[in-house]
Amino acid sequence: MKIKPLKKKRLIPILFTFGTAFGGLILLNSCKTIAPPAPGIQIGTYTPPVQQVSLLSIPVEMEMKSYFNEADKSVPYEFSGSQQQCEDVSYAYKFIRKPIKIEGNPKKADPLEVKIEIDGDYSLNLNYCVKCSGLFSNSPACLTPRIYASCGIGEPMRKIKVEYQTAIELKPDFKLDANTKLKDVVPKDKCQITVFSYDATSQVIKEVKGALKDVGKEIDRGIEDLQIRGEVEKIWRSFVEPINLNGYGFLNVNPDKIGVENLRLKDTRLSFEAMIEAYPTVTSYKNTALVKPLPDLSPIRHDEGFNINLDLVADYDSLSAILNRELSGKTVRIKQNKIIFQNARIHGAANQQLSIEVGFTGSKSGKLFFLGTPKFNDSLQEISFPDLTFELETKNALLRSAKWLFNDKITTMMRGYTKFNMTEILADASKKMEQQLNRKIDETINLKGNMDDIKVKKIFPDVDKLIIQSNLRGKLYVIIE
């Protein structure tokens, strides 16, 4: 059988037909995929805000009972003395004191004034000679029978109260300076001897004053031994170390200056306000910067509680995860077409706008880029992108190959899903921060605090993170046993 060769003119149409079909397949596939280039990230277009100074007003209480007890132990509990003479009144006294009582001034005062009282009981033995003479002996002798009398002997002892006034000041090096002065000696029961018309009360007062003249020095020594610097240093260190916020990163208080105001004493508890000027931030990592040593005291303005301007730092990966939870799997139908959103990713800042990349499948597949300026709604406590729109290269790609995708329905949907309400996040952050503010620093120091309010003030898009400037208000107490 003879096979005829294929005519050349039939081969050309077949090749053309196959080539046309293959080329059409390539064209079809290329038209189904939208892949615009990612927008550039402009490094250096954003300058972070200067962190404003924040003030922490921390009420501190310190128990001084042990120091006053030491001062009390250093003073004898019983005193006695006598003055014997031939003529006129001779006496011998005994004074037994009770423990020192401290009455502080709970009101704000500078210097702090403390009232100190010592109650006691006294007795007095007296005798009286009208006239003495040495004419008939080597030493003077009473010419008449002596008259004897007593107070508080064979009967309840007479009562007397001694009052001191102490002024206490705190020096810049945290040392206390105390100045105690005897204010008054008040006899509750007088010692009047009717048998020879003699009031011995003034003599008792004179003797008690002399006996207790060194008590003021002992009180001063006890107060000045109080180691305030060591206790304040523990407080300072507790704010130098980063505080773990359990899932929200680490709070770095960054204390800079410290002041102390309003020394007060109630019963035996010394209280004051430690004011700390700080520059707090929250970071996702534990800052291991060098610990700043406790500085000397500085004059600092006073405020109630703490008021912190706090920079919360949110990296774009965490925001992308929130956006993915809301957006992934959502479908948009436009005429006879549909797209299904896939993974989304938030990129860095370009002229303070954020770039958002969204993958999609459906009638078309590929990725879209959007640009938007983050805004914060104070009343709703919500971050949104009201001007979110297609990025320029994405817009051009859509106009070339899929005009139906260049649609307001998509941008409207994206604006809805890129709203981040901060209320729950801030409430959770506030709760966790409050938990961390209620803890033991060591065996003797306890922190107790509560958060009153936390709000976002401004937001700043940076190259690799979103800085959320917040304001925190609350109260913090330091209890020292």
C-alpha positions in Angstrom: 0.0 0.0 0.0 1.4 3.3 -1.0 1.1 6.1 1.6 0.5 9.5 0.3 2.6 12.3 1.9 0.6 14.9 3.9 0.1 18.0 1.9 2.0 21.0 3.3 -1.1 23.3 3.0 -3.1 21.1 5.5 -0.2 21.0 8.0 -0.1 24.8 8.5 -3.8 25.1 9.6 -3.4 22.3 12.1 -0.3 23.8 13.7 -2.0 27.2 13.7 -5.0 25.7 15.4 -3.0 24.0 18.1 -0.8 27.0 18.7 -3.8 29.2 19.0 -5.4 26.9 21.6 -2.2 26.7 23.6 -1.6 30.4 23.5 -5.2 31.0 24.5 -4.7 28.7 27.5 -1.7 30.7 28.6 -3.6 33.9 28.2 -6.6 32.6 30.1 -4.4 31.5 33.0 -2.6 34.8 33.1 -5.9 36.7 33.1 -7.2 34.6 36.0 -4.3 35.6 38.3 -4.0 39.1 39.7 -0.5 39.7 41.1 0.4 43.4 41.4 3.7 44.3 43.0 3.8 45.1 46.7 4.0 48.8 47.6 7.3 50.0 48.9 7.8 50.7 52.6 9.2 54.1 53.2 11.7 53.9 56.0 12.3 57.1 57.9 9.0 58.8 57.2 7.8 58.5 60.7 9.3 60.0 63.9 7.9 58.4 67.1 6.3 60.8 69.5 8.4 62.1 72.4 7.3 60.1 75.5 5.7 62.5 78.0 6.7 62.3 81.6 4.2 60.4 83.8 3.8 60.7 87.5 3.2 57.8 89.9 2.0 58.9 93.3 2.5 56.0 95.7 1.2 56.2 99.3 3.7 54.4 101.5 3.2 53.2 105.0 5.9 52.1 107.4 5.5 50.6 110.8 7.7 52.4 113.3 6.6 50.5 116.4 9.9 48.6 116.7 11.9 51.8 116.5 9.8 53.5 119.2 10.1 50.4 121.3 13.8 50.6 121.1 13.7 54.2 122.2 11.4 53.3 125.0 13.7 50.5 126.2 16.7 52.8 126.3 15.1 55.0 128.9 14.9 53.8 132.6 11.4 53.0 133.9 12.1 54.1 137.5 13.9 57.3 138.8 14.5 58.3 142.3 16.4 61.1 144.1 16.5 63.2 147.2 17.4 66.6 148.7 18.2 66.5 152.4 18.9 69.7 154.4 18.6 70.5 158.1 16.4 73.6 157.9 13.3 73.9 155.7 11.9 71.1 153.6 13.8 67.9 152.8 12.4 65.3 150.4 13.0 62.0 148.7 11.0 61.1 145.6 10.3 58.1 143.4 9.0 58.4 139.8 7.8 55.3 137.8 7.0 55.9 134.2 4.8 54.0 131.8 5.6 53.2 128.1 6.1 56.1 125.8 3.0 57.0 123.8 3.2 58.4 120.3 0.5 60.7 118.9 1.2 61.6 115.3 -0.3 64.3 113.2 -2.4 62.6 110.5 -2.7 65.9 108.6 -0.1 67.0 106.0 2.6 69.1 107.6 6.1 70.2 106.9 7.9 69.4 109.1 6.0 66.6 110.5 5.1 67.3 114.2 4.7 64.4 116.6 3.4 64.6 120.1 5.0 62.2 122.6 3.6 61.6 126.1 4.9 59.8 129.1 2.5 59.0 131.9 3.9 58.2 135.3 3.3 57.8 139.0 5.3 59.5 141.8 5.6 59.5 145.5 7.2 61.9 147.8 8.6 61.7 151.4 9.0 65.1 153.1 10.1 66.4 156.4 10.2 70.0 157.7 12.4 71.7 160.3 11.5 75.3 161.4 15.0 76.1 162.6 18.5 74.5 162.7 21.6 75.5 164.7 25.1 74.2 165.0 25.8 75.8 168.4 25.7 72.6 170.4 27.1 70.1 167.9 29.6 69.8 165.1 26.8 69.9 162.5 23.6 71.8 162.4 20.7 70.1 164.1 17.0 70.8 164.1 16.0 72.8 167.2 12.3 71.7 167.1 10.8 68.3 166.4 10.7 67.6 162.6 7.3 67.5 160.9 6.9 64.5 158.6 4.5 64.2 155.6 4.2 62.3 152.4 2.3 62.0 149.1 1.6 58.6 147.4 3.0 56.5 150.2 0.6 54.3 152.0 -1.9 55.4 149.4 -2.2 55.4 145.6 0.8 57.1 143.9 0.1 60.5 142.5 -0.1 60.9 138.7 1.8 63.1 136.3 2.1 63.5 132.6 5.2 64.5 130.6 4.7 66.0 127.1 7.3 66.2 124.3 7.1 67.7 120.8 9.1 66.2 117.9 9.7 67.8 114.5 10.6 65.3 111.8 12.1 66.2 108.4 13.3 64.0 105.5 16.6 65.0 104.0 17.5 64.5 100.3 19.5 61.4 101.1 16.4 59.8 102.7 17.7 60.2 106.3 15.2 61.5 108.9 16.2 64.4 111.1 14.3 64.5 114.4 14.3 67.3 117.0 12.5 66.4 120.3 11.9 69.1 123.0 10.2 68.8 126.4 7.0 70.7 126.1 5.3 70.4 129.5 5.1 68.5 132.7 1.5 68.3 133.9 0.7 67.0 137.4 -2.7 65.3 137.4 -2.5 65.0 141.2 -0.9 67.8 143.2 1.1 67.1 146.3 0.0 69.7 148.9 1.1 69.4 152.5 -1.4 71.1 154.7 0.4 70.4 158.0 3.0 73.0 157.2 1.2 74.7 154.3 3.6 73.5 151.6 2.9 72.7 147.9 5.5 70.2 146.7 4.2 70.0 143.2 6.6 72.5 141.7 9.5 70.6 143.2 8.2 67.3 141.7 8.0 68.9 138.3 11.6 70.2 138.6 12.8 66.7 139.5 10.9 64.9 136.8 12.2 67.4 134.2 15.7 66.7 135.3 15.2 62.9 135.3 13.8 62.8 131.8 16.0 65.4 130.2 17.8 62.7 128.0 14.6 61.1 126.8 14.3 63.5 123.9 17.7 62.4 122.6 16.8 58.8 122.8 13.6 59.4 120.9 15.5 61.3 118.2 18.0 58.5 117.9 15.2 55.9 117.5 13.5 58.0 114.8 16.7 58.7 112.9 17.6 55.0 112.9 14.6 54.4 110.7 16.1 53.2 107.3 13.8 54.9 104.8 16.3 54.8 102.0 16.5 51.0 102.1 12.7 50.6 101.9 12.3 53.2 99.2 15.1 51.5 97.2 13.1 48.3 97.2 10.1 50.2 95.8 12.4 51.8 93.2 13.8 48.5 92.1 10.3 47.0 91.8 9.6 49.6 89.1 13.0 49.3 87.4 12.4 45.6 86.7 10.0 45.0 83.8 6.5 43.8 84.9 5.2 40.8 83.0 1.6 41.6 81.7 0.9 38.0 80.9 0.2 38.0 77.1 0.5 41.8 76.6 4.3 42.0 76.8 6.3 43.8 79.5 5.6 47.0 81.3 8.8 49.1 81.6 8.0 51.9 84.0 11.4 53.5 83.4 11.6 55.6 86.6 13.7 58.7 86.4 13.2 60.9 89.5 11.7 60.4 92.9 10.3 62.7 95.5 8.7 62.3 98.9 6.0 64.5 100.4 3.5 64.7 103.2 5.1 62.9 106.1 2.4 61.8 108.5 2.2 59.7 111.6 -0.9 57.9 112.8 -0.4 55.8 115.9 2.9 54.1 115.1 2.6 54.1 111.3 4.6 56.6 109.3 3.1 57.4 105.9 4.2 59.5 103.0 3.7 59.8 99.2 6.6 58.7 97.0 6.3 60.5 93.7 8.1 58.9 90.8 8.6 60.6 87.4 8.7 57.9 84.8 8.6 57.2 81.0 6.6 54.0 80.8 6.4 51.8 77.7 5.1 48.3 76.9 7.3 46.1 74.8 6.9 42.5 73.5 10.2 41.5 75.0 11.8 41.8 78.4 14.1 44.8 78.5 17.4 43.9 80.2 18.7 47.5 80.3 21.0 48.4 83.2 19.1 49.2 86.5 19.2 52.9 87.3 20.3 53.4 90.9 18.0 55.2 93.3 18.7 59.0 93.0 18.5 61.5 95.8 15.1 63.1 96.4 14.0 65.8 94.0 11.1 68.3 94.3 8.2 66.8 92.2 4.7 68.1 91.8 2.0 66.2 93.6 -0.9 64.4 92.1 -3.5 62.0 93.3 -2.9 58.4 92.3 -0.9 57.6 89.2 -1.4 59.1 85.7 0.6 57.3 83.1 1.0 58.1 79.4 1.7 54.7 78.1 2.9 53.6 74.7 1.4 50.2 73.8 3.3 48.7 70.9 1.4 46.4 68.6 3.4 44.6 65.9 1.8 44.1 62.5 1.9 40.3 62.8 -0.5 40.4 65.8 -2.9 42.8 64.0 -2.7 40.6 60.9 -3.8 37.6 63.0 -6.9 39.6 64.2 -7.7 40.6 60.7 -7.4 37.0 59.4 -9.8 35.7 62.0 -12.4 38.2 60.7 -11.7 38.1 57.0 -10.5 34.7 56.0 -13.2 32.7 54.1 -15.5 35.6 53.5 -17.1 35.8 50.1 -18.0 38.8 47.9 -20.3 38.4 44.8 -20.1 41.0 42.0 -22.5 40.3 39.2 -21.8 36.8 38.0 -18.4 36.6 39.7 -17.2 35.9 43.2 -14.0 36.1 45.2 -13.2 34.4 48.5 -10.8 36.2 50.8 -7.8 34.2 52.1 -4.9 35.2 54.3 -4.4 38.9 55.0 -1.2 40.7 56.1 -0.6 44.2 57.3 2.6 45.8 56.2 4.4 48.9 57.5 3.9 52.6 57.1 4.2 54.6 53.9 3.5 58.3 54.6 1.8 57.2 57.8 -0.6 54.9 55.8 -0.6 51.1 56.3 -0.5 48.7 53.5 -2.8 45.6 53.7 -2.2 42.6 51.5 -5.1 40.2 50.9 -5.0 36.9 49.1 -8.1 35.7 47.3 -9.5 32.9 45.1 -12.8 32.4 43.1 -13.6 33.7 39.7 -10.1 35.2 39.9 -7.2 34.5 42.2 -4.2 36.4 43.4 -3.7 39.2 45.8 -4.8 42.7 46.3 -3.1 45.6 48.1 -4.9 48.3 50.0 -3.7 51.5 51.6 -5.4 53.3 54.5 -4.7 55.8 57.2 -5.5 54.4 60.7 -7.8 56.7 62.7 -8.9 56.4 66.3 -12.5 57.0 67.5 -12.3 58.1 71.1 -16.0 57.6 71.9 -16.0 54.1 70.4 -12.4 53.3 71.4 -12.0 51.9 67.9 -9.2 51.9 65.3 -10.4 52.1 61.7 -9.3 52.9 58.1 -12.0 55.3 56.8 -10.0 56.1 53.6 -9.0 52.5 52.8 -8.8 52.0 49.0 -6.9 50.0 46.4 -3.2 50.8 46.2 -2.2 52.4 42.8 -0.4 49.3 41.3 -3.4 47.1 42.3 -5.8 49.6 40.7 -3.8 49.6 37.5 -3.7 45.8 37.4 -7.5 45.5 37.9 -8.2 48.1 35.2 -6.1 46.0 32.8 -7.5 42.6 33.5 -10.5 42.5 35.8 -12.4 45.8 35.9 -15.3 44.1 37.7 -12.9 43.7 40.8 -12.3 47.4 40.9 -15.5 47.9 42.9 -16.6 49.9 45.9 -18.2 46.8 47.4 -14.8 45.3 48.1 -13.3 48.5 49.6 -16.5 48.9 51.7 -16.2 45.4 53.0 -12.5 45.8 53.7 -13.2 49.0 55.7 -15.7 47.0 57.8 -13.3 44.2 58.6 -10.3 46.5 59.4 -12.0 48.0 62.4 -10.3 47.1 65.6 -12.3 47.8 68.7 -9.9 48.4 71.6 -12.5 48.3 74.5 -12.1 44.6 75.3 -8.4 44.6 74.6 -7.8 47.6 76.9 -10.1 46.1 79.6 -8.2 42.9 79.6 -4.9 44.7 79.6 -6.1 46.8 82.5 -7.2 43.7 84.4 -3.8 42.0 83.9 -1.9 45.1 84.8 -4.0 45.4 88.0 -3.1 41.8 88.9 0.5 42.6 88.5 0.2 45.6 90.7 -1.1 43.5 93.5 1.9 41.4 94.6 4.6 41.0 97.2 7.9 42.5 96.5 9.6 40.7 99.4 8.7 39.5 102.9 7.9 43.0 104.2 6.7 45.0 101.2 3.4 44.6 99.4 2.1 46.4 96.4 -1.7 47.0 96.2 -3.2 48.8 93.3 -6.3 49.3 91.1 -6.9 50.6 87.7 -9.5 53.3 87.3 -9.4 54.0 83.6 -7.4 53.2 80.4 -8.0 55.0 77.1 -6.3 55.4 73.8 -5.3 58.9 73.0 -3.5 58.6 69.6 -2.1 56.1 67.2 1.1 56.3 65.2 1.9 53.9 62.3 5.6 53.0 62.1 7.6 50.9 59.7 7.3 47.6 61.7 4.8 48.4 64.5 1.8 50.4 65.4 2.4 52.7 68.5 -0.8 53.2 70.5 -0.4 56.1 72.9 -2.6 55.4 75.9 -3.5 57.0 79.2 -3.8 55.0 82.4 -5.2 56.2 85.7 -5.3 54.4 89.0 -4.1 54.1 92.5 -1.0 52.3 93.9 -0.2 51.6 97.5 3.0 50.3 99.1 2.5 48.7 102.5 5.7 48.1 104.5 5.4 45.9 107.6 
